[in-house]
Amino acid sequence: MGASVSEVLIDRFTGQLNLERSDLLIDIGESINPGIDRGQIIGGFYSRSRMGNQ
C-alpha cells in the first residue's frame, strides 16, 4: 500500500512537462533486505514516471 504525489510545471506554449518534485510513501511491512526493497520501489517509480513523459 502506498501513495505518491508529484509537482509538475507545464510550459503553456509548448506543453512540455517538467517534473519538479516527487514524494513516495510506501508501507512494505517487515523488510528482509531494505536495500533491495528501496531499489525496487525507486526503480518502479522511475520507470512509470518516464512512461508518463513520452
mmCIF file as Biopython writes it, N, C-alpha, C and O atoms, coordinates in Angstrom:
data_model
#
loop_
_atom_site.group_PDB
_atom_site.id
_atom_site.type_symbol
_atom_site.label_atom_id
_atom_site.label_alt_id
_atom_site.label_comp_id
_atom_site.label_asym_id
_atom_site.label_entity_id
_atom_site.label_seq_id
_atom_site.pdbx_PDB_ins_code
_atom_site.Cartn_x
_atom_site.Cartn_y
_atom_site.Cartn_z
_atom_site.occupancy
_atom_site.B_iso_or_equiv
_atom_site.auth_seq_id
_atom_site.auth_asym_id
_atom_site.pdbx_PDB_model_num
ATOM 1   N N  . MET A ? 1  ? 0.850  -1.148 0.000   1.0 0.0 1  A 1 
ATOM 2   C CA . MET A ? 1  ? 0.000  0.000  0.000   1.0 0.0 1  A 1 
ATOM 3   C C  . MET A ? 1  ? 0.905  1.223  0.000   1.0 0.0 1  A 1 
ATOM 4   O O  . MET A ? 1  ? 1.936  1.231  0.673   1.0 0.0 1  A 1 
ATOM 5   N N  . GLY A ? 2  ? 0.534  2.242  -0.739  1.0 0.0 2  A 1 
ATOM 6   C CA . GLY A ? 2  ? 1.359  3.435  -0.772  1.0 0.0 2  A 1 
ATOM 7   C C  . GLY A ? 2  ? 0.652  4.585  -1.460  1.0 0.0 2  A 1 
ATOM 8   O O  . GLY A ? 2  ? -0.478 4.470  -1.934  1.0 0.0 2  A 1 
ATOM 9   N N  . ALA A ? 3  ? 1.359  5.689  -1.494  1.0 0.0 3  A 1 
ATOM 10  C CA . ALA A ? 3  ? 0.843  6.890  -2.139  1.0 0.0 3  A 1 
ATOM 11  C C  . ALA A ? 3  ? 2.016  7.674  -2.702  1.0 0.0 3  A 1 
ATOM 12  O O  . ALA A ? 3  ? 3.136  7.590  -2.200  1.0 0.0 3  A 1 
ATOM 13  N N  . SER A ? 4  ? 1.744  8.430  -3.741  1.0 0.0 4  A 1 
ATOM 14  C CA . SER A ? 4  ? 2.770  9.305  -4.300  1.0 0.0 4  A 1 
ATOM 15  C C  . SER A ? 4  ? 2.120  10.603 -4.748  1.0 0.0 4  A 1 
ATOM 16  O O  . SER A ? 4  ? 0.936  10.643 -5.083  1.0 0.0 4  A 1 
ATOM 17  N N  . VAL A ? 5  ? 2.913  11.653 -4.748  1.0 0.0 5  A 1 
ATOM 18  C CA . VAL A ? 5  ? 2.449  12.956 -5.208  1.0 0.0 5  A 1 
ATOM 19  C C  . VAL A ? 5  ? 3.614  13.622 -5.933  1.0 0.0 5  A 1 
ATOM 20  O O  . VAL A ? 5  ? 4.768  13.491 -5.524  1.0 0.0 5  A 1 
ATOM 21  N N  . SER A ? 6  ? 3.304  14.333 -7.006  1.0 0.0 6  A 1 
ATOM 22  C CA . SER A ? 6  ? 4.336  14.993 -7.798  1.0 0.0 6  A 1 
ATOM 23  C C  . SER A ? 6  ? 3.953  16.436 -8.068  1.0 0.0 6  A 1 
ATOM 24  O O  . SER A ? 6  ? 2.777  16.767 -8.220  1.0 0.0 6  A 1 
ATOM 25  N N  . GLU A ? 7  ? 4.965  17.284 -8.124  1.0 0.0 7  A 1 
ATOM 26  C CA . GLU A ? 7  ? 4.794  18.682 -8.502  1.0 0.0 7  A 1 
ATOM 27  C C  . GLU A ? 7  ? 5.354  18.827 -9.912  1.0 0.0 7  A 1 
ATOM 28  O O  . GLU A ? 7  ? 6.524  18.532 -10.157 1.0 0.0 7  A 1 
ATOM 29  N N  . VAL A ? 8  ? 4.508  19.286 -10.841 1.0 0.0 8  A 1 
ATOM 30  C CA . VAL A ? 8  ? 4.885  19.362 -12.249 1.0 0.0 8  A 1 
ATOM 31  C C  . VAL A ? 8  ? 4.649  20.775 -12.762 1.0 0.0 8  A 1 
ATOM 32  O O  . VAL A ? 8  ? 3.628  21.393 -12.460 1.0 0.0 8  A 1 
ATOM 33  N N  . LEU A ? 9  ? 5.607  21.283 -13.546 1.0 0.0 9  A 1 
ATOM 34  C CA . LEU A ? 9  ? 5.427  22.555 -14.239 1.0 0.0 9  A 1 
ATOM 35  C C  . LEU A ? 9  ? 5.131  22.262 -15.702 1.0 0.0 9  A 1 
ATOM 36  O O  . LEU A ? 9  ? 5.783  21.419 -16.317 1.0 0.0 9  A 1 
ATOM 37  N N  . ILE A ? 10 ? 4.143  22.961 -16.259 1.0 0.0 10 A 1 
ATOM 38  C CA . ILE A ? 10 ? 3.776  22.778 -17.657 1.0 0.0 10 A 1 
ATOM 39  C C  . ILE A ? 10 ? 4.000  24.089 -18.391 1.0 0.0 10 A 1 
ATOM 40  O O  . ILE A ? 10 ? 3.465  25.125 -17.996 1.0 0.0 10 A 1 
ATOM 41  N N  . ASP A ? 11 ? 4.791  24.050 -19.462 1.0 0.0 11 A 1 
ATOM 42  C CA . ASP A ? 11 ? 5.012  25.224 -20.302 1.0 0.0 11 A 1 
ATOM 43  C C  . ASP A ? 11 ? 3.740  25.464 -21.104 1.0 0.0 11 A 1 
ATOM 44  O O  . ASP A ? 11 ? 3.322  24.597 -21.873 1.0 0.0 11 A 1 
ATOM 45  N N  . ARG A ? 12 ? 3.127  26.610 -20.939 1.0 0.0 12 A 1 
ATOM 46  C CA . ARG A ? 12 ? 1.847  26.893 -21.591 1.0 0.0 12 A 1 
ATOM 47  C C  . ARG A ? 12 ? 1.957  26.978 -23.110 1.0 0.0 12 A 1 
ATOM 48  O O  . ARG A ? 12 ? 0.977  26.731 -23.813 1.0 0.0 12 A 1 
ATOM 49  N N  . PHE A ? 13 ? 3.120  27.319 -23.619 1.0 0.0 13 A 1 
ATOM 50  C CA . PHE A ? 13 ? 3.275  27.477 -25.063 1.0 0.0 13 A 1 
ATOM 51  C C  . PHE A ? 13 ? 3.636  26.174 -25.763 1.0 0.0 13 A 1 
ATOM 52  O O  . PHE A ? 13 ? 3.129  25.893 -26.849 1.0 0.0 13 A 1 
ATOM 53  N N  . THR A ? 14 ? 4.506  25.378 -25.152 1.0 0.0 14 A 1 
ATOM 54  C CA . THR A ? 14 ? 4.962  24.144 -25.800 1.0 0.0 14 A 1 
ATOM 55  C C  . THR A ? 14 ? 4.258  22.898 -25.269 1.0 0.0 14 A 1 
ATOM 56  O O  . THR A ? 14 ? 4.254  21.861 -25.933 1.0 0.0 14 A 1 
ATOM 57  N N  . GLY A ? 15 ? 3.667  22.988 -24.086 1.0 0.0 15 A 1 
ATOM 58  C CA . GLY A ? 15 ? 3.041  21.829 -23.463 1.0 0.0 15 A 1 
ATOM 59  C C  . GLY A ? 15 ? 4.033  20.886 -22.804 1.0 0.0 15 A 1 
ATOM 60  O O  . GLY A ? 15 ? 3.656  19.812 -22.336 1.0 0.0 15 A 1 
ATOM 61  N N  . GLN A ? 16 ? 5.305  21.282 -22.766 1.0 0.0 16 A 1 
ATOM 62  C CA . GLN A ? 16 ? 6.345  20.433 -22.177 1.0 0.0 16 A 1 
ATOM 63  C C  . GLN A ? 16 ? 6.173  20.350 -20.665 1.0 0.0 16 A 1 
ATOM 64  O O  . GLN A ? 16 ? 5.920  21.354 -19.998 1.0 0.0 16 A 1 
ATOM 65  N N  . LEU A ? 17 ? 6.316  19.124 -20.133 1.0 0.0 17 A 1 
ATOM 66  C CA . LEU A ? 17 ? 6.211  18.883 -18.697 1.0 0.0 17 A 1 
ATOM 67  C C  . LEU A ? 17 ? 7.591  18.870 -18.070 1.0 0.0 17 A 1 
ATOM 68  O O  . LEU A ? 17 ? 8.543  18.356 -18.657 1.0 0.0 17 A 1 
ATOM 69  N N  . ASN A ? 18 ? 7.697  19.437 -16.876 1.0 0.0 18 A 1 
ATOM 70  C CA . ASN A ? 18 ? 8.943  19.400 -16.121 1.0 0.0 18 A 1 
ATOM 71  C C  . ASN A ? 18 ? 8.616  18.935 -14.704 1.0 0.0 18 A 1 
ATOM 72  O O  . ASN A ? 18 ? 7.922  19.627 -13.959 1.0 0.0 18 A 1 
ATOM 73  N N  . LEU A ? 19 ? 9.118  17.763 -14.343 1.0 0.0 19 A 1 
ATOM 74  C CA . LEU A ? 19 ? 8.884  17.204 -13.016 1.0 0.0 19 A 1 
ATOM 75  C C  . LEU A ? 19 ? 9.773  17.923 -12.013 1.0 0.0 19 A 1 
ATOM 76  O O  . LEU A ? 19 ? 10.998 17.813 -12.074 1.0 0.0 19 A 1 
ATOM 77  N N  . GLU A ? 20 ? 9.167  18.654 -11.095 1.0 0.0 20 A 1 
ATOM 78  C CA . GLU A ? 20 ? 9.902  19.429 -10.105 1.0 0.0 20 A 1 
ATOM 79  C C  . GLU A ? 20 ? 10.223 18.624 -8.847  1.0 0.0 20 A 1 
ATOM 80  O O  . GLU A ? 20 ? 11.317 18.734 -8.293  1.0 0.0 20 A 1 
ATOM 81  N N  . ARG A ? 21 ? 9.261  17.815 -8.403  1.0 0.0 21 A 1 
ATOM 82  C CA . ARG A ? 21 ? 9.442  17.084 -7.146  1.0 0.0 21 A 1 
ATOM 83  C C  . ARG A ? 21 ? 8.462  15.917 -7.086  1.0 0.0 21 A 1 
ATOM 84  O O  . ARG A ? 21 ? 7.333  16.011 -7.567  1.0 0.0 21 A 1 
ATOM 85  N N  . SER A ? 22 ? 8.910  14.824 -6.490  1.0 0.0 22 A 1 
ATOM 86  C CA . SER A ? 22 ? 8.040  13.672 -6.239  1.0 0.0 22 A 1 
ATOM 87  C C  . SER A ? 22 ? 8.298  13.145 -4.841  1.0 0.0 22 A 1 
ATOM 88  O O  . SER A ? 22 ? 9.443  13.093 -4.390  1.0 0.0 22 A 1 
ATOM 89  N N  . ASP A ? 23 ? 7.242  12.758 -4.160  1.0 0.0 23 A 1 
ATOM 90  C CA . ASP A ? 23 ? 7.346  12.157 -2.834  1.0 0.0 23 A 1 
ATOM 91  C C  . ASP A ? 23 ? 6.597  10.829 -2.851  1.0 0.0 23 A 1 
ATOM 92  O O  . ASP A ? 23 ? 5.509  10.720 -3.416  1.0 0.0 23 A 1 
ATOM 93  N N  . LEU A ? 24 ? 7.199  9.827  -2.222  1.0 0.0 24 A 1 
ATOM 94  C CA . LEU A ? 24 ? 6.606  8.491  -2.128  1.0 0.0 24 A 1 
ATOM 95  C C  . LEU A ? 24 ? 6.435  8.097  -0.671  1.0 0.0 24 A 1 
ATOM 96  O O  . LEU A ? 24 ? 7.277  8.415  0.169   1.0 0.0 24 A 1 
ATOM 97  N N  . LEU A ? 25 ? 5.356  7.412  -0.380  1.0 0.0 25 A 1 
ATOM 98  C CA . LEU A ? 25 ? 5.138  6.833  0.942   1.0 0.0 25 A 1 
ATOM 99  C C  . LEU A ? 25 ? 4.652  5.403  0.716   1.0 0.0 25 A 1 
ATOM 100 O O  . LEU A ? 25 ? 3.570  5.185  0.170   1.0 0.0 25 A 1 
ATOM 101 N N  . ILE A ? 26 ? 5.457  4.435  1.140   1.0 0.0 26 A 1 
ATOM 102 C CA . ILE A ? 26 ? 5.161  3.026  0.897   1.0 0.0 26 A 1 
ATOM 103 C C  . ILE A ? 26 ? 5.209  2.264  2.218   1.0 0.0 26 A 1 
ATOM 104 O O  . ILE A ? 26 ? 6.142  2.435  3.004   1.0 0.0 26 A 1 
ATOM 105 N N  . ASP A ? 27 ? 4.204  1.424  2.462   1.0 0.0 27 A 1 
ATOM 106 C CA . ASP A ? 27 ? 4.203  0.537  3.621   1.0 0.0 27 A 1 
ATOM 107 C C  . ASP A ? 27 ? 4.465  -0.876 3.115   1.0 0.0 27 A 1 
ATOM 108 O O  . ASP A ? 27 ? 3.592  -1.488 2.499   1.0 0.0 27 A 1 
ATOM 109 N N  . ILE A ? 28 ? 5.666  -1.395 3.372   1.0 0.0 28 A 1 
ATOM 110 C CA . ILE A ? 28 ? 6.022  -2.720 2.863   1.0 0.0 28 A 1 
ATOM 111 C C  . ILE A ? 28 ? 5.996  -3.786 3.951   1.0 0.0 28 A 1 
ATOM 112 O O  . ILE A ? 28 ? 6.276  -4.954 3.679   1.0 0.0 28 A 1 
ATOM 113 N N  . GLY A ? 29 ? 5.668  -3.403 5.159   1.0 0.0 29 A 1 
ATOM 114 C CA . GLY A ? 29 ? 5.661  -4.383 6.244   1.0 0.0 29 A 1 
ATOM 115 C C  . GLY A ? 29 ? 7.071  -4.631 6.749   1.0 0.0 29 A 1 
ATOM 116 O O  . GLY A ? 29 ? 7.904  -3.725 6.750   1.0 0.0 29 A 1 
ATOM 117 N N  . GLU A ? 30 ? 7.339  -5.857 7.178   1.0 0.0 30 A 1 
ATOM 118 C CA . GLU A ? 30 ? 8.661  -6.198 7.693   1.0 0.0 30 A 1 
ATOM 119 C C  . GLU A ? 30 ? 9.605  -6.489 6.527   1.0 0.0 30 A 1 
ATOM 120 O O  . GLU A ? 30 ? 9.340  -7.374 5.714   1.0 0.0 30 A 1 
ATOM 121 N N  . SER A ? 31 ? 10.692 -5.752 6.451   1.0 0.0 31 A 1 
ATOM 122 C CA . SER A ? 31 ? 11.637 -5.892 5.346   1.0 0.0 31 A 1 
ATOM 123 C C  . SER A ? 31 ? 12.748 -6.879 5.690   1.0 0.0 31 A 1 
ATOM 124 O O  . SER A ? 31 ? 13.329 -6.822 6.773   1.0 0.0 31 A 1 
ATOM 125 N N  . ILE A ? 32 ? 13.032 -7.777 4.761   1.0 0.0 32 A 1 
ATOM 126 C CA . ILE A ? 32 ? 14.152 -8.699 4.926   1.0 0.0 32 A 1 
ATOM 127 C C  . ILE A ? 32 ? 15.447 -8.028 4.484   1.0 0.0 32 A 1 
ATOM 128 O O  . ILE A ? 32 ? 16.488 -8.191 5.120   1.0 0.0 32 A 1 
ATOM 129 N N  . ASN A ? 33 ? 15.375 -7.267 3.384   1.0 0.0 33 A 1 
ATOM 130 C CA . ASN A ? 33 ? 16.543 -6.560 2.876   1.0 0.0 33 A 1 
ATOM 131 C C  . ASN A ? 33 ? 16.116 -5.160 2.431   1.0 0.0 33 A 1 
ATOM 132 O O  . ASN A ? 33 ? 15.643 -4.999 1.306   1.0 0.0 33 A 1 
ATOM 133 N N  . PRO A ? 34 ? 16.273 -4.136 3.290   1.0 0.0 34 A 1 
ATOM 134 C CA . PRO A ? 34 ? 15.824 -2.784 2.966   1.0 0.0 34 A 1 
ATOM 135 C C  . PRO A ? 34 ? 16.449 -2.209 1.694   1.0 0.0 34 A 1 
ATOM 136 O O  . PRO A ? 34 ? 15.799 -1.446 0.979   1.0 0.0 34 A 1 
ATOM 137 N N  . GLY A ? 35 ? 17.695 -2.564 1.406   1.0 0.0 35 A 1 
ATOM 138 C CA . GLY A ? 35 ? 18.348 -2.055 0.200   1.0 0.0 35 A 1 
ATOM 139 C C  . GLY A ? 35 ? 17.664 -2.519 -1.074  1.0 0.0 35 A 1 
ATOM 140 O O  . GLY A ? 35 ? 17.459 -1.733 -1.999  1.0 0.0 35 A 1 
ATOM 141 N N  . ILE A ? 36 ? 17.310 -3.801 -1.118  1.0 0.0 36 A 1 
ATOM 142 C CA . ILE A ? 36 ? 16.609 -4.337 -2.287  1.0 0.0 36 A 1 
ATOM 143 C C  . ILE A ? 36 ? 15.216 -3.731 -2.388  1.0 0.0 36 A 1 
ATOM 144 O O  . ILE A ? 36 ? 14.781 -3.358 -3.478  1.0 0.0 36 A 1 
ATOM 145 N N  . ASP A ? 37 ? 14.517 -3.629 -1.272  1.0 0.0 37 A 1 
ATOM 146 C CA . ASP A ? 37 ? 13.175 -3.040 -1.281  1.0 0.0 37 A 1 
ATOM 147 C C  . ASP A ? 37 ? 13.215 -1.606 -1.801  1.0 0.0 37 A 1 
ATOM 148 O O  . ASP A ? 37 ? 12.396 -1.217 -2.633  1.0 0.0 37 A 1 
ATOM 149 N N  . ARG A ? 38 ? 14.158 -0.836 -1.311  1.0 0.0 38 A 1 
ATOM 150 C CA . ARG A ? 38 ? 14.291 0.568  -1.739  1.0 0.0 38 A 1 
ATOM 151 C C  . ARG A ? 38 ? 14.575 0.640  -3.241  1.0 0.0 38 A 1 
ATOM 152 O O  . ARG A ? 38 ? 13.982 1.456  -3.945  1.0 0.0 38 A 1 
ATOM 153 N N  . GLY A ? 39 ? 15.470 -0.200 -3.726  1.0 0.0 39 A 1 
ATOM 154 C CA . GLY A ? 39 ? 15.785 -0.215 -5.153  1.0 0.0 39 A 1 
ATOM 155 C C  . GLY A ? 39 ? 14.592 -0.564 -6.019  1.0 0.0 39 A 1 
ATOM 156 O O  . GLY A ? 39 ? 14.397 0.036  -7.076  1.0 0.0 39 A 1 
ATOM 157 N N  . GLN A ? 40 ? 13.790 -1.527 -5.587  1.0 0.0 40 A 1 
ATOM 158 C CA . GLN A ? 40 ? 12.600 -1.923 -6.336  1.0 0.0 40 A 1 
ATOM 159 C C  . GLN A ? 40 ? 11.570 -0.793 -6.381  1.0 0.0 40 A 1 
ATOM 160 O O  . GLN A ? 40 ? 10.962 -0.540 -7.421  1.0 0.0 40 A 1 
ATOM 161 N N  . ILE A ? 41 ? 11.380 -0.122 -5.253  1.0 0.0 41 A 1 
ATOM 162 C CA . ILE A ? 41 ? 10.403 0.968  -5.187  1.0 0.0 41 A 1 
ATOM 163 C C  . ILE A ? 41 ? 10.837 2.130  -6.063  1.0 0.0 41 A 1 
ATOM 164 O O  . ILE A ? 41 ? 10.046 2.641  -6.856  1.0 0.0 41 A 1 
ATOM 165 N N  . ILE A ? 42 ? 12.087 2.551  -5.927  1.0 0.0 42 A 1 
ATOM 166 C CA . ILE A ? 42 ? 12.586 3.685  -6.711  1.0 0.0 42 A 1 
ATOM 167 C C  . ILE A ? 42 ? 12.620 3.335  -8.200  1.0 0.0 42 A 1 
ATOM 168 O O  . ILE A ? 42 ? 12.232 4.153  -9.034  1.0 0.0 42 A 1 
ATOM 169 N N  . GLY A ? 43 ? 13.078 2.132  -8.539  1.0 0.0 43 A 1 
ATOM 170 C CA . GLY A ? 43 ? 13.117 1.717  -9.940  1.0 0.0 43 A 1 
ATOM 171 C C  . GLY A ? 43 ? 11.741 1.672  -10.581 1.0 0.0 43 A 1 
ATOM 172 O O  . GLY A ? 43 ? 11.565 2.113  -11.717 1.0 0.0 43 A 1 
ATOM 173 N N  . GLY A ? 44 ? 10.767 1.140  -9.858  1.0 0.0 44 A 1 
ATOM 174 C CA . GLY A ? 44 ? 9.402  1.086  -10.372 1.0 0.0 44 A 1 
ATOM 175 C C  . GLY A ? 44 ? 8.808  2.462  -10.560 1.0 0.0 44 A 1 
ATOM 176 O O  . GLY A ? 44 ? 8.148  2.723  -11.566 1.0 0.0 44 A 1 
ATOM 177 N N  . PHE A ? 45 ? 9.033  3.350  -9.599  1.0 0.0 45 A 1 
ATOM 178 C CA . PHE A ? 45 ? 8.512  4.708  -9.716  1.0 0.0 45 A 1 
ATOM 179 C C  . PHE A ? 45 ? 9.168  5.432  -10.880 1.0 0.0 45 A 1 
ATOM 180 O O  . PHE A ? 45 ? 8.493  6.118  -11.648 1.0 0.0 45 A 1 
ATOM 181 N N  . TYR A ? 46 ? 10.482 5.281  -11.014 1.0 0.0 46 A 1 
ATOM 182 C CA . TYR A ? 46 ? 11.203 5.954  -12.091 1.0 0.0 46 A 1 
ATOM 183 C C  . TYR A ? 46 ? 10.719 5.477  -13.461 1.0 0.0 46 A 1 
ATOM 184 O O  . TYR A ? 46 ? 10.489 6.293  -14.354 1.0 0.0 46 A 1 
ATOM 185 N N  . SER A ? 47 ? 10.565 4.175  -13.632 1.0 0.0 47 A 1 
ATOM 186 C CA . SER A ? 47 ? 10.134 3.663  -14.936 1.0 0.0 47 A 1 
ATOM 187 C C  . SER A ? 47 ? 8.721  4.134  -15.278 1.0 0.0 47 A 1 
ATOM 188 O O  . SER A ? 47 ? 8.448  4.455  -16.434 1.0 0.0 47 A 1 
ATOM 189 N N  . ARG A ? 48 ? 7.829  4.182  -14.306 1.0 0.0 48 A 1 
ATOM 190 C CA . ARG A ? 48 ? 6.465  4.674  -14.553 1.0 0.0 48 A 1 
ATOM 191 C C  . ARG A ? 48 ? 6.456  6.167  -14.844 1.0 0.0 48 A 1 
ATOM 192 O O  . ARG A ? 48 ? 5.688  6.624  -15.691 1.0 0.0 48 A 1 
ATOM 193 N N  . SER A ? 49 ? 7.302  6.938  -14.152 1.0 0.0 49 A 1 
ATOM 194 C CA . SER A ? 49 ? 7.325  8.378  -14.406 1.0 0.0 49 A 1 
ATOM 195 C C  . SER A ? 49 ? 7.884  8.667  -15.794 1.0 0.0 49 A 1 
ATOM 196 O O  . SER A ? 49 ? 7.457  9.627  -16.435 1.0 0.0 49 A 1 
ATOM 197 N N  . ARG A ? 50 ? 8.835  7.857  -16.276 1.0 0.0 50 A 1 
ATOM 198 C CA . ARG A ? 50 ? 9.385  8.037  -17.625 1.0 0.0 50 A 1 
ATOM 199 C C  . ARG A ? 50 ? 8.330  7.685  -18.670 1.0 0.0 50 A 1 
ATOM 200 O O  . ARG A ? 50 ? 8.272  8.324  -19.721 1.0 0.0 50 A 1 
ATOM 201 N N  . MET A ? 51 ? 7.502  6.688  -18.404 1.0 0.0 51 A 1 
ATOM 202 C CA . MET A ? 51 ? 6.456  6.303  -19.348 1.0 0.0 51 A 1 
ATOM 203 C C  . MET A ? 51 ? 5.430  7.421  -19.498 1.0 0.0 51 A 1 
ATOM 204 O O  . MET A ? 51 ? 4.888  7.627  -20.584 1.0 0.0 51 A 1 
ATOM 205 N N  . GLY A ? 52 ? 5.163  8.138  -18.419 1.0 0.0 52 A 1 
ATOM 206 C CA . GLY A ? 52 ? 4.199  9.231  -18.463 1.0 0.0 52 A 1 
ATOM 207 C C  . GLY A ? 52 ? 4.691  10.452 -19.200 1.0 0.0 52 A 1 
ATOM 208 O O  . GLY A ? 52 ? 3.886  11.294 -19.599 1.0 0.0 52 A 1 
ATOM 209 N N  . ASN A ? 53 ? 5.996  10.572 -19.393 1.0 0.0 53 A 1 
ATOM 210 C CA . ASN A ? 53 ? 6.563  11.741 -20.063 1.0 0.0 53 A 1 
ATOM 211 C C  . ASN A ? 53 ? 6.790  11.522 -21.548 1.0 0.0 53 A 1 
ATOM 212 O O  . ASN A ? 53 ? 7.358  12.390 -22.211 1.0 0.0 53 A 1 
ATOM 213 N N  . GLN A ? 54 ? 6.367  10.398 -22.087 1.0 0.0 54 A 1 
ATOM 214 C CA . GLN A ? 54 ? 6.591  10.139 -23.514 1.0 0.0 54 A 1 
ATOM 215 C C  . GLN A ? 54 ? 5.506  10.734 -24.354 1.0 0.0 54 A 1 
ATOM 216 O O  . GLN A ? 54 ? 5.537  10.612 -25.579 1.0 0.0 54 A 1 
#
